[in-house]
């Protein structure tokens, strides 16, 4: 038995999968001879991590709606870890795909775009009325534009640097603020303007042209001196003493590192230009 003619001009045999009310995913990739090869299905392992990150972002939204702001912020940080794993797992297992890249971007939009903005809005900005909406929307729009720009610039930029603050780092800036300050017992409504400005600033940094070090050139497979692993253990030990505030300070430092480096480069360029000016 043969099924109907498909859009590529071929036929597909009937089977149990044809009874499912969900279309099979078919992806075209370049083959060894340069011709396009059609593959059916998706890779399971990396997409499991992406799905887990998506769930963490959704859980953060639900937790914020229920008033569990610490749980919501922690879920966003868990999504960061999972988001960092899915790409590395795909590269290690050679299971990269266009589907995985698109799915990862959509997951990032939920976990690092919508979730942090809604957590901040529910915690502090709700009482500001439309102004609170504006602050939260600036962040959401910044995350969407950042992800769209990143997807269109893949392969054309220096991998050592990000153009604009990466969405997970911006999410850490906002979620870390909610987590650490709520642990202090501070009510978000009491510092609503500060929360709104910091949230909007995270959105603006994402769409800026400020360069941030990406850490992608670090050799994670090569040999390192023994003290490096001791340093890693020490870092984990320090973070575990007060995770909410230490993680927030780390993301604050990383967020301001880009503008500070830009100012330093501008200052050095100004000094060089003054040195080469001809003396009258």
N, C-alpha and C positions, 0 to 999 in steps of 0.2 A: 504494500500500500504506500502511496506517495501523497504527501500533503500538498497544499496549494503552493503556487510559485512564489518565491520570496523576492524581495526587492533587489537582491544581487543576481537574480536570474537562475539561482539554483533551487534544488528541491531538498526537502528535509523529510526523513522518514518519521512516521507517526510513532509515538511512544507514550508512556505514562506521563511524561513531562508536558505533553501537549494538552492534557486535561486540566492543568493548573491554570487558575484565572490570572496568572502573572506572566508577562512576556519574559522570555529568556534574554539575558544580556549578551549581545554580540559586539565584539570590539575588533577593529582593524588595526594591525600593527605592521610595520615594515619587516619583511622577511630577509633572510640572508642574501637573496638575489635582488633585493630592492623592491620586489613586488609586495603588495599588501596581502597579509594573511589574516583570515578571520578566525578569532578565538571565541568560543562560547563559555559563559560563566565568569565568575570572579574568583580572585584569590581569597581564601578564607582567613589566613592567619593575620595579615596586616589589617584587614577590615574589621576583625574582631576588636583590635585595639582602638580603631577609629570609632566603632560603635560604642565601646565602653567610655570613650571620651565624650561622645555625644550624650550618653546617658548621664554622665557626671554633670554636664552642663544643664540638662533638663532637671536633674535632682536639685541642683543649686537654685533654679528658679522656683521649684515647688517648695523647697525649704524656706526660701525668703518669703514666699507668700504666707507660710505658716509661722513666720516670726523666728525661725531658727537660723539666725544670720551667721553664727559661727560655723554651723554645718554647711551652709550655702557657700561660704568662702573656702572652706576646706575642700568641698567638692570641686571647685574651680581649680585649686592647686592639684588635686588628683587628676583632673583632665589635662593639665599641663604635662604631667609625667607620662600619661598615656599617649598624648599627642607626640611627645618626643620619641616614644617607643615605636609607633606604627611606621614612621618613615625609615627608621633604622632597621627594623625587622624586615621591611620590604626590600631594602638594599642588600642586607645580609643574605636573605633567601632568594634574591633575584626575582621578586614578585611585584615589581613596580608595574603600574598600569594607569591608563588615563582615567579609568573609573575610580581607582583608589585616590588619585590626586583630586578629582572633583569632589568625591565623598569627604575627603579630609578637609577641604575648604568649607564645605557646608557644615561639617561638625565644628570647625573652628569658629564659624560665624555664630553658632548657637552658644558654644562653651565660652568663647572669649570676646564675643560681640554683644549678644543679647543678654546672656546671663549676668555678667558684671554690671551692666547698666541697670537691669531690673533689681538686682540685689541692692545697689546703691540707692536707687529710687525708692524702693520699699523701706529701706532703713532710714533714710534721711530726707530725700527730696520730695516725698509725697505731699508734705505740708506746704511746699512752696508754690503749689498750683502750676500754672503754665511755665513758669520759669524753671521749675524742676523738670518738667517734660523736655524743655529745650536743652538743659545740661545733659540729661540722659540720652537724648537723641543725637547730640553732637558726638557722643562716644560711639553709639551704634553706627551712625553714618561713617565715622572715621574708620571703624573696624571693617565695614563693608568695602569702603574705597581702598583701604590698605590691602585687603585680601585680593581684590580685583587687580590692583596694580602689581602685586607680587606674582600673581598667576600669569600676567601678560609679559613680565620681565624675566621669567625663568630662562636661564641659560645665557642671558645678555648682560648680567651684572657680576661684579666682583663678589665671589662667594664669601669672602672674608668679612663683608659688611652687609648690613641691612640698610635699605633706604627707608627711613622712618622707623619708629618704634614698633617692634613685632607685636602682633596682637596678644600672644600669651604673656609677654612682659607688661603690656598695658593692663591686661586682666589682673596680673599679680599686683600691680600698683593699686588698683581699685579694690580688689578682693582683700588684699593685705590690710588696707586701711580699715575696711569694715570689720575684719576679723580681730585685729589688734585693738582697735578702739572700743569695740563692743565688749571684748574681754576685760577692758579697763572699767567697764560699767558706764561708759559715755553714751548718752542718747544721741542718735543721729540728728534729731530735730534741733538739738542745741548747737550743732556746728554745721547746719545745712548748707550755708554759703561756702564754707571751706570744702565740704564734700562735693558740692556742685562744681566748684572751680577746678578741683583736682580731677574729677571725672571728665570734665570737658577738656582739660589739659591733656589727659591721656588720649582722648580722641584726636586732638590736634597734632600731637606728637606722632601719631600713627601715619598721618597724611603729610607730614613735613618731609623736607629733603635732607634732614639731619641724618648723618650716617652713624650706625651703631655696630660695634664689633659683634660678629655672629658666632664666634668660637668654632666655626666649621672647619678651620684649618688645623685644629688640634688633632694630633695623631693618637687615637684611642687604641690602636692595635700594636703600636710599637712598644719597645721596652723603655722603662723609665727608672730613675733611681729609686731605691727602696723608700727613701723618706717621703716620696710623693704619696704613697698609700697611707703613710702615717698622717700626712697632712689632710688627706681626704677623711680619714677617721676623725681627726680633730674637728674638721668643719662640721661633720654630722653631729658630733657630740655637742658643739656649741649651739647649733640650730635646735637640737632637742631640748636644751635648757629653757628656751622660750620661743617656740617656733613661730608664733603669730607675729611678734614684733621684730624678730631677727629677719624673717623672710621679707617682711614689709620694708625694712631698712635696706636689704639687698636690692629689692626692686626699685626703691627710691634712688639708690646710688646708681644703678644701671640706667634709669630713666634720665637722670641729669648728666650722665657721662657723655652722651651724644652732644648736647648743646655746649658743654664745657670744652670738649675736643674741637668743636666747630669754632668756638671763640679763640682757642689756642692757635688753631691753624690760621685763622684770620689775622691774629696778632703777629704771628711769625711772617706772614705774607706782607703785612704792612711794614714791618721792620726791614725786610729784604728790599722792598720797593724804595724805601727811604735811603738805603745804603747805595743803591745803584743810580740814584738821581745825580745828574751832572752838577759839578760845583761851578758856579758862575765866577 
